[in-house]
């Protein structure tokens, strides 16, 4: 084992998964699995034993990373406060604070993952992640970074299929349940049979028997397919059918904890039907979560696009390579959701939001900056060591004044997501959940993410644009040379000047906002109407002059166009009816004269 080898401890109660992970990591020579155990007690014994053998060595921790299944040996309701795995994580962080913890798990409850993140767990990813990506995440965590890229609430949602209303207990629902029930019973029977077969084979498990291992993998895959089919049907079935399905699922799957984690706050039993004035705060919170879930899901789907800048103007995030650009937007989405969840839990009032809006956006920018770069990420130079985040946060006031406070309609977006307030679109009030409101809220959400992403990268370009470590870690390969970087920075500088003195005053005068949204191919422009009379009255200097020029042009343009049109019509009339006819008569006379002369010559010859 070399000094650069990463030592891993795997904690999972699924022997097949442990064996599969061990086999998958074996080709990577820089990774060493110190032990793979199935219980918390065994894991603590390994840590103590390994730690005792290193008393006289220079190493200060028994392993470099702990890979843990959050659903390990959970009995009963995992929503209880004294969650055994979370308590174990807390214990590890107390006894071994320098060992990062990665949750490689099937658990997807947002509240559990949020709690794990708050107690200091360093990373999370789903068990379906490709091995190469997992190896990259392992090295990131060992290097002191964190990996919480997915939006926590997005982990526990059904796919977005549109917003439809569904009435429970209707005749159609009863007919649907009658038709679906036989299929559900067959699926439940098949799941029970597969469960029994897996249980029987686990008792006879032999690691040396390749055929037995393959059979178990096949059965596990079959069981997951059946569970997926059951879940899909539950999404499409009526409330009564779904309820009976969940009850039978709980009975049939008691022996398989980690795979049977069903969301406690499923929303399949009620579609997204939102009123503008919720009757109570509890129902308002549930409805807001529904609304937020749909919007965040759609945004996550669009983040899978190329993220190409199609706006025709330079953006700060264009300097990033695609993977870092997507990572930054994921981080922002996650941090925004955490902020919204905290606001809901803090029981913030609608009247308080306006005065807190500026500080909330600044807090959002700051937390995303720390999450993206890492709080203690240090740039090593010949002269000194520079903490990147500390330098970037020094520009907080400038960033807030020049970028964050200018993000349009962020207050309306927060009111919509937190309190389900209607959005005003073209002077019409659109209740939350309507198609127009969803489209507008999605555009505002994506614009907020992109603008804050630009605000995170701008100070990086100001202070660290030409550092080789920064370029190699973050930049697009086409923008690595000093010349290209300076050209890019100059383009950004000119864009800000044009925005400040021309584009922004023009948008204010035209009562419009320019949004940056995620399209099918990348980032696009979208112009929306919104009254900006108050901002217009505050303009002065060059911006005010621009609006006066626009107003003057609008005042003189119609009569000037009419005068030009009249003169043009008169000229055309003169050319066609006077000059044209005159020229026609002259031509006709010339032709007649030539013809007469020709005839006279012929008569003379005769």
Phi, psi and omega in degrees: 000127178270169182292341181268000180288134179268121182265128187243146170238119182258127179238108181201138182271006178260104184297326179294317180294318180300317180294319179295318179293320179299318179292321182293327182273350185299323180293344183269105187292340181272006177242135178227123176275107180293318179199153173230120188234166184249359183217163180292320181298317179295324179295317179296322178296319178298315181298316180295316182296312180296323180294323179292327181285351183246021181299319185267004180263174181275351182285139185255000179217144185292323177225167181266338182201141175249124176258120191230139171270118183292335180269022185292120172049045180267129176242137177083203185280119180284000182274359180294154186293317182274069180287125187298322182288321177294321176298322179294319177298318178298320178296318179297318181293334177281314183279324183229071186295341183269357180265116177288152180241129176246122175274105174256097199215163172263354181290136184228011178291122183300323184291326177291316180292322177296318178296320178297320179295322183291330181274000172111006176298136193273336184200161177215139167205156183282155182293346179276005184291141176299151185298319182297320177294322178298318180297319178298318179296320179302313180293325178297315181292319179296329180281359177100002178272173178240156180225089174229067190277324185282142175297128187299317181287337179288347183284341189237039184240156172278154179299146182285121179236011181114173182247112182229154177263143181224125179263122180286146177077012181281166179298319179299321179295320179294317178297318179300315179297321180297320181284327186277330188305316179300318178297321178296320180297322178294319179296316180297320179295318179295320179297317180297319179295317180295320178301315180295322180291320177296317180298318180294321180288329177296324178293331181258020189295135177224116184294341181274349183267102183295321181297318179298318179297315180297318179300319180294320178296320179295316180296319178298317177296320178297319180296319179295322177297319178294319178296322177296317178298319178297320180295317180298316180295323179295329178291328185264348185273171179285172183300316183295318179296316180298322180295315179294327178296314180297321181295316180291327179295321180295323180287322187280346191234030184293334187271003186227081190294309190293329181271346187259020179291108177257139180301135178281335182247050177296151180242017183288343184277352178212128179283176184278095177239110192239135174256156185286339180232087180301148186283331179211165186291325181296310178295327178298319179296318179295315180296318178299321178296320176300310181299312180298321181299314181297314182296317182291324178298315180297322179292319178300320179297319182286338177292347178279355179285181183290344181057032178285141179281108181252015185278341184082004176228148183289142175237149182302323184287354176295339180290338184278146170288163190303316183297319179288325178296315179294320178299317180298317181291326174296315179301316180297318179298318179295313181294325177295319179293321176298319179297316179295320178297319179295323179293321178294316180293329180280357176059046179293143181268155180300321182291337182277343189293320185300314182286339181264355190300314182298315180291329178293316179295320178296319177296321177299314179299316183293314181294322178291324177298314180296318182293320184288313182272334188094129188303325185247023178296123187242133177264119183267124177239178180293330186263324187201171172253127186245126174277113188301309185297320180300320179291317182296318183290346176295334181269020185302315182295318180295315180298318181295319182288318188271337184233302191296316181290347181262000178292122189287139168058030177293325178296318178298321180295315180295318178299321181292317183283327184271320187239004180057036177289145179293152176260140178270117183234116181054045178066015176245139179274119182250112181299154178299136180101342176287161184299315181297318180294321179295318179295318180292317179297321178297317179296318179294321179296313182292322176297319178300315181298314184291320180293319179291325175299317176299321180293332178286321185278335184302310178294333175298319178291327181290323188253329189230028188296327188247020175277130186299320180297319178294317181298315183290330184273329188240327195280154169295141185295340178281352183236044181265331182286152180300321180298314180294323179295315179294323176297319179295316178296321177295321178297319177296319180298316179294323179298317180295322178295316179295320178298316184293318188259340184234299188297313182294312176301322179296317179295320178297315181295328181269005179054055182217161174234144174261119179253149173254117186235165179266115176262191182292327183257337183170205183276128184232164175272150172213123181259129179235153179272138174197130181300136181223040184297320181298319179292325180296322181289341182267356182291148177205166177068220183298316178302319178295320178300320179299316179295323177295321177296317177298319179295318177297317178299318179294327181288319184267341185297313182299308179295326178294318177296320179295319179295317179297321179295319180295313179299318179298318179295320179296317179297319179297319180297314181297316182293323184274315188269333181256295182295318181297313180295320179299313178297325179295317179295318178299316179297319179298318179297318179298317180295319179296319179296319178296318180295318180296317180298320179296320179292320179297320178297319179294320179295324180293324179294324179291000000 
